[in-house]
Amino acid sequence: MKSSQVRLRDHRHARGLTMEKLAATSGAGFMTIYRIEHQKLRRVNGPTLSKLAAALDTTVGGLAFPPLALADARENAAR
């Protein structure tokens, strides 16, 4: 099973971005991206995930594994 860290790397590689370029594009720090990808962070805050998702042209749910479908997210929110 892929972790969100690996999914971040997959999205970044699919767009041909280095960690440095993603940091510059997203406004997230290089070391934050490094720590996420190398599983050095236990938690990543919402604003950081939002910045990364926007820079990678995906959603926060798209960085999660398995990817969260919008319908699933709505169903869970309704509970």
C-alpha atoms as one frame of an Amber mdcrd trajectory, in Angstrom:
protein
   0.000   0.000   0.000   1.350   3.395  -0.923   1.544   6.027   1.742   0.615
   9.655   1.176   4.358  10.365   1.196   4.868   8.140  -1.827   1.809   9.599
  -3.542   3.258  13.098  -3.109   6.478  11.929  -4.768   4.499  10.208  -7.550
   2.526  13.397  -8.280   5.697  15.482  -8.196   7.559  13.142 -10.548   4.584
  12.920 -12.921   4.805  16.691 -13.345   8.564  16.680 -13.757   9.139  18.760
 -10.627  12.083  18.633  -8.280  11.479  19.141  -4.579  13.018  22.599  -4.969
  10.656  23.539  -7.799   7.615  22.216  -5.895   8.678  24.243  -2.863   8.960
  27.396  -4.967   5.671  26.743  -6.776   3.643  25.773  -3.706   5.099  28.032
  -1.061   5.746  25.008   1.155   9.261  24.657   2.483  11.775  22.357   0.818
  12.476  20.601   4.119   8.753  20.099   4.692   8.438  18.377   1.320  11.554
  16.321   2.022  10.220  15.256   5.415   6.824  14.306   3.971   8.377  12.245
   1.193  10.829  10.536   3.547   8.191   9.863   6.205   9.883  12.096   8.776
   6.679  13.975   9.674   3.956  12.368  11.722   1.347  14.949  10.710   1.063
  17.485   7.933  -1.195  20.465   8.504  -4.117  21.253   6.224  -2.789  24.505
   4.765   0.451  22.794   3.711  -1.426  19.921   2.077  -3.668  22.421   0.298
  -0.669  24.327  -1.072   0.977  21.134  -2.295  -2.226  19.827  -3.851  -2.840
  23.111  -5.680   0.725  23.209  -7.022   0.347  19.612  -8.223  -3.052  20.274
  -9.790  -4.793  17.735  -7.566  -6.852  17.738  -4.399  -5.825  16.996  -0.833
  -7.794  13.777  -1.235  -5.769  13.027  -4.341  -2.631  13.002  -2.218  -4.169
  10.477   0.182  -4.054   6.741  -0.393  -6.271   5.312  -1.455  -7.430   8.423
  -3.310 -10.562   9.831  -1.775 -13.458  10.122  -4.149 -15.534  13.250  -3.705
 -18.642  11.127  -3.191 -16.911   9.155  -0.447 -15.808  12.348   1.263 -19.332
  13.730   1.156 -20.772  10.481   2.472 -18.329  10.475   5.375 -19.077  14.111
   6.144 -22.794  13.364   6.295 -22.304  10.720   8.976
